[in-house]
Amino acid sequence: MSDELWALVEPLLPKPGPKLVEGRPRVPDRQALCGVLFVLHTGIQWEYLPQELGFGSGMT
């Protein structure tokens, strides 16, 4: 995602609140949105998100 597009999208997202429970570290919003866009663009299943592109496991 280009920096220009991210500059338009970022103000629309809610700010993260305090972490209330233990668990996985939060994925940065930009990285999460890139993963969503990748799935929508390619049509792959969530579980096949490529970790080498920084999308995490794709599983919760």
N, C-alpha and C positions, 0 to 999 in steps of 0.2 A: 504494500500500500504506500502510495507516495506521501511525502511529508505534507504536501498541500491538502490532500484528501483528509489525512489524519487531523490537521489543524481545523478542518470543518466539523469532523465527527466528534472529536474529544470533548468539546464543551457540552455536547448533548448527553453524555454518559453521566450517571450518578457517581459521586465521589465515594470511594470505598470507606466503610465504617470501620470501627475497631474490630479486631479479630476476637470473637467470643468463644470459639471452640477450637480444640486441637484438630489437626488434620493437615491436608496438603497445603503447601504455600500457595498463595494467590498467584494466578497467572496474570501478567500485565494485560490491561484492557486491549492494547493495540495487538498484542500477540493473539489474544482470544478472538478478536474480530477477524484477524487475518485467517485464522483457522476456520471460522464460520464461512468466510468468503471463499476459501479454498474448496470446502466441501460443496458449497452451492455451485461453484464454477465447474468443478470436475465431476460431481455426482458420485464421488466415492463415499463409502460408509465411514462413520466417525472412527471406528476402530482401526481404519487404515490410514489415518492421518500420519504423514511421514515425520518421525521424530527428528530426523536430520535437518528438517526445515524449522525446528524449534516449536512444533505444535504440541509437544507432550505426548501422552499415550493415546489420547482420543477416547479413553475409557474413564469412567468415574468409579 
